[in-house]
Amino acid sequence: PISTIYATKVVENSPPAGFLIEVRASDPDTGDGGVVTYALESAAGMFSLNSSTGILSSLSYFDREARSLYDLSVLAIDGGSPRLTGSTVIRVAVVDVNDNPSRGGQKRIDAVAVDGRLGFNQIGYVNAGDPDTGDSFHCRDVKSSWPGEVTIDENCTVILTSFDLKSDVVATLQTMATDQVHPYVDCNVTVGVHRVSGSEIDTFVVIEIDETPEALLNIGYEKLRKIFADCLDTSDSRLQVISITLSKRGTGAYVALAVDGWTNDLLVSKLSQSLVKFPLHILSLPVDLCVDESCRNSGE
């Protein structure tokens, strides 16, 4: 038998290593039937497996931004007749290092204020367009079109200081950001804060869309709201996109929608009737989030 799965790591940009991990298989037979050799089914030109010892080596440098994970299929073959095999997988994760400079660019952050009140003030971060993971950013020279109400602190956190909004607000900010290794770059952030009523929050419907949250956010809040409103034959001023989150299956997005004056049942009915009109592929509606995680209610 052979272990179900092995796991190891390699640091990107590190030189080839003679030892990453050792695969071991056992065979109770005697003689040639108990002699086990090992083979990689596919190594992508990056790895080598010693057929006698089962030791995995790396043959090249790794770039995490090009590929962050390798699943290598390994065969353990005995020397008997007929030759019998077992199999396992070696999972090699590429550990990130801060080797890419920040690129700067544009970012949009949208938040929802229920009855004009926002229950938190940290609404997002500036990541300076850096493909590396785990970097810590520093921001300076902040300029805001809504000074005193929305700003960016030195840790690149976007902070909203106003908690009582009379209307929707859109602010633009400019800053210089660095990953504290590479030079500062220019970053522009647009912040949209949208008022919704408490009654809209009480009647929202969650649908699952076959797009990542990032892809939907890149469309933009206002444009996304207009897409849904047009398909539902209602005014975009009445429709609110309350939240966009990663779905449980990990490949889609949960989108919470509400239309002022519509009940849950009416919104679900309108969505069902308008499926063919949607330019976005709806995977399921409505989504009951309590199926996947515990929910609290006033009856507890």
Order of alpha helices (4+ residues) and beta strands (2+ residues): beta-beta-beta-beta-beta-beta-beta-beta-beta-beta-beta-beta-beta-beta-alpha-beta-alpha-alpha-beta-beta-alpha-beta
